[in-house]
């Protein structure tokens, strides 16, 4: 996913489901990820 390099991603609903999966996928990329959640990981 080179197109995500030097980008900022804001993912809502990162506690579970699609939001959590998206956050985990973005964590493996050269992307700054802001993922508000209701619980600590």
N, CA, C and O atoms as CSV, one atom per row, in Angstrom:
chain,resi,resn,atom,element,x,y,z
A,1,UNK,N,N,0.830,-1.190,0.000
A,1,UNK,CA,C,0.000,0.000,0.000
A,1,UNK,C,C,0.876,1.256,0.000
A,1,UNK,O,O,0.806,2.056,0.933
A,2,UNK,N,N,1.677,1.430,-1.011
A,2,UNK,CA,C,2.551,2.591,-1.083
A,2,UNK,C,C,1.784,3.902,-1.176
A,2,UNK,O,O,2.309,4.953,-0.806
A,3,UNK,N,N,0.566,3.854,-1.659
A,3,UNK,CA,C,-0.217,5.079,-1.784
A,3,UNK,C,C,-0.608,5.660,-0.425
A,3,UNK,O,O,-1.090,6.791,-0.357
A,4,UNK,N,N,-0.408,4.907,0.654
A,4,UNK,CA,C,-0.711,5.396,1.996
A,4,UNK,C,C,0.498,6.034,2.675
A,4,UNK,O,O,0.378,6.562,3.781
A,5,UNK,N,N,1.657,5.993,2.027
A,5,UNK,CA,C,2.860,6.548,2.625
A,5,UNK,C,C,2.700,8.053,2.821
A,5,UNK,O,O,2.223,8.763,1.936
A,6,UNK,N,N,3.114,8.526,4.012
A,6,UNK,CA,C,3.039,9.944,4.377
A,6,UNK,C,C,1.607,10.470,4.410
A,6,UNK,O,O,1.368,11.640,4.109
A,7,UNK,N,N,0.664,9.621,4.769
A,7,UNK,CA,C,-0.740,10.020,4.888
A,7,UNK,C,C,-1.182,9.867,6.338
A,7,UNK,O,O,-0.526,9.188,7.128
A,8,UNK,N,N,-2.280,10.495,6.674
A,8,UNK,CA,C,-2.885,10.369,7.998
A,8,UNK,C,C,-4.252,9.731,7.822
A,8,UNK,O,O,-5.053,10.175,7.000
A,9,UNK,N,N,-4.514,8.688,8.599
A,9,UNK,CA,C,-5.809,8.005,8.540
A,9,UNK,C,C,-6.507,8.159,9.881
A,9,UNK,O,O,-5.906,7.909,10.926
A,10,UNK,N,N,-7.757,8.564,9.861
A,10,UNK,CA,C,-8.570,8.649,11.067
A,10,UNK,C,C,-9.644,7.580,10.950
A,10,UNK,O,O,-10.495,7.626,10.062
A,11,UNK,N,N,-9.590,6.618,11.862
A,11,UNK,CA,C,-10.524,5.492,11.839
A,11,UNK,C,C,-11.414,5.601,13.070
A,11,UNK,O,O,-10.911,5.593,14.193
A,12,UNK,N,N,-12.712,5.701,12.881
A,12,UNK,CA,C,-13.628,5.726,14.015
A,12,UNK,C,C,-14.142,4.318,14.275
A,12,UNK,O,O,-14.146,3.475,13.378
A,13,UNK,N,N,-14.570,4.071,15.490
A,13,UNK,CA,C,-15.094,2.755,15.834
A,13,UNK,C,C,-14.014,1.697,15.894
A,13,UNK,O,O,-14.229,0.561,15.472
A,14,UNK,N,N,-12.845,2.064,16.419
A,14,UNK,CA,C,-11.707,1.145,16.435
A,14,UNK,C,C,-11.766,0.123,17.561
A,14,UNK,O,O,-10.833,-0.662,17.726
A,15,UNK,N,N,-12.836,0.117,18.332
A,15,UNK,CA,C,-12.956,-0.841,19.438
A,15,UNK,C,C,-13.168,-2.265,18.955
A,15,UNK,O,O,-12.689,-3.215,19.574
A,16,UNK,N,N,-13.891,-2.413,17.843
A,16,UNK,CA,C,-14.200,-3.770,17.378
A,16,UNK,C,C,-14.593,-3.737,15.911
A,16,UNK,O,O,-14.758,-2.673,15.315
A,17,UNK,N,N,-14.738,-4.910,15.355
A,17,UNK,CA,C,-15.252,-5.054,13.995
A,17,UNK,C,C,-14.344,-4.493,12.922
A,17,UNK,O,O,-13.122,-4.621,12.987
A,18,UNK,N,N,-14.967,-3.867,11.932
A,18,UNK,CA,C,-14.231,-3.349,10.783
A,18,UNK,C,C,-13.245,-2.257,11.201
A,18,UNK,O,O,-12.136,-2.191,10.671
A,19,UNK,N,N,-13.636,-1.413,12.132
A,19,UNK,CA,C,-12.734,-0.353,12.595
A,19,UNK,C,C,-11.467,-0.908,13.214
A,19,UNK,O,O,-10.379,-0.389,12.966
A,20,UNK,N,N,-11.592,-1.961,14.021
A,20,UNK,CA,C,-10.422,-2.588,14.642
A,20,UNK,C,C,-9.538,-3.248,13.593
A,20,UNK,O,O,-8.314,-3.126,13.651
A,21,UNK,N,N,-10.132,-3.932,12.652
A,21,UNK,CA,C,-9.363,-4.593,11.593
A,21,UNK,C,C,-8.639,-3.567,10.718
A,21,UNK,O,O,-7.489,-3.777,10.332
A,22,UNK,N,N,-9.303,-2.478,10.414
A,22,UNK,CA,C,-8.687,-1.425,9.607
A,22,UNK,C,C,-7.510,-0.806,10.341
A,22,UNK,O,O,-6.465,-0.551,9.742
A,23,UNK,N,N,-7.673,-0.563,11.636
A,23,UNK,CA,C,-6.599,0.008,12.435
A,23,UNK,C,C,-5.392,-0.913,12.464
A,23,UNK,O,O,-4.257,-0.453,12.342
A,24,UNK,N,N,-5.625,-2.201,12.625
A,24,UNK,CA,C,-4.512,-3.160,12.638
A,24,UNK,C,C,-3.803,-3.202,11.284
A,24,UNK,O,O,-2.576,-3.297,11.230
A,25,UNK,N,N,-4.556,-3.133,10.208
A,25,UNK,CA,C,-3.949,-3.143,8.875
A,25,UNK,C,C,-3.126,-1.879,8.640
A,25,UNK,O,O,-2.042,-1.941,8.060
A,26,UNK,N,N,-3.634,-0.743,9.086
A,26,UNK,CA,C,-2.908,0.510,8.906
A,26,UNK,C,C,-1.658,0.570,9.775
A,26,UNK,O,O,-0.685,1.229,9.409
A,27,UNK,N,N,-1.671,-0.105,10.916
A,27,UNK,CA,C,-0.510,-0.107,11.808
A,27,UNK,C,C,0.703,-0.746,11.143
A,27,UNK,O,O,1.838,-0.447,11.514
A,28,UNK,N,N,0.483,-1.609,10.181
A,28,UNK,CA,C,1.580,-2.278,9.481
A,28,UNK,C,C,2.092,-1.449,8.299
A,28,UNK,O,O,3.022,-1.875,7.614
A,29,UNK,N,N,1.513,-0.295,8.052
A,29,UNK,CA,C,1.865,0.545,6.906
A,29,UNK,C,C,2.571,1.813,7.380
A,29,UNK,O,O,2.491,2.163,8.557
A,30,UNK,N,N,3.269,2.509,6.463
A,30,UNK,CA,C,3.918,3.778,6.822
A,30,UNK,C,C,2.892,4.913,6.882
A,30,UNK,O,O,3.000,5.905,6.161
A,31,UNK,N,N,1.916,4.750,7.739
A,31,UNK,CA,C,0.799,5.683,7.857
A,31,UNK,C,C,0.653,6.108,9.312
A,31,UNK,O,O,0.854,5.297,10.216
A,32,UNK,N,N,0.308,7.357,9.543
A,32,UNK,CA,C,-0.047,7.796,10.885
A,32,UNK,C,C,-1.517,7.480,11.058
A,32,UNK,O,O,-2.356,7.947,10.288
A,33,UNK,N,N,-1.829,6.686,12.071
A,33,UNK,CA,C,-3.205,6.250,12.286
A,33,UNK,C,C,-3.727,6.815,13.597
A,33,UNK,O,O,-3.111,6.625,14.645
A,34,UNK,N,N,-4.855,7.506,13.544
A,34,UNK,CA,C,-5.530,8.021,14.731
A,34,UNK,C,C,-6.808,7.216,14.874
A,34,UNK,O,O,-7.705,7.298,14.034
A,35,UNK,N,N,-6.885,6.437,15.944
A,35,UNK,CA,C,-8.000,5.504,16.106
A,35,UNK,C,C,-8.606,5.617,17.499
A,35,UNK,O,O,-8.184,4.907,18.412
A,36,UNK,N,N,-9.584,6.494,17.678
A,36,UNK,CA,C,-10.222,6.591,18.988
A,36,UNK,C,C,-10.984,5.309,19.314
A,36,UNK,O,O,-11.650,4.728,18.458
A,37,UNK,N,N,-10.872,4.888,20.554
A,37,UNK,CA,C,-11.531,3.659,20.981
A,37,UNK,C,C,-12.049,3.820,22.403
A,37,UNK,O,O,-11.580,4.682,23.146
A,38,UNK,N,N,-12.994,3.008,22.774
A,38,UNK,CA,C,-13.555,3.070,24.123
A,38,UNK,C,C,-12.788,2.195,25.104
A,38,UNK,O,O,-13.063,2.218,26.304
A,39,UNK,N,N,-11.831,1.426,24.603
A,39,UNK,CA,C,-11.079,0.530,25.483
A,39,UNK,C,C,-9.599,0.565,25.128
A,39,UNK,O,O,-9.231,0.931,24.011
A,40,UNK,N,N,-8.744,0.181,26.089
A,40,UNK,CA,C,-7.309,0.094,25.831
A,40,UNK,C,C,-7.007,-1.195,25.107
A,40,UNK,O,O,-7.679,-2.202,25.328
A,41,UNK,N,N,-6.013,-1.180,24.250
A,41,UNK,CA,C,-5.615,-2.386,23.534
A,41,UNK,C,C,-4.548,-3.078,24.279
A,41,UNK,O,O,-4.069,-4.124,23.843
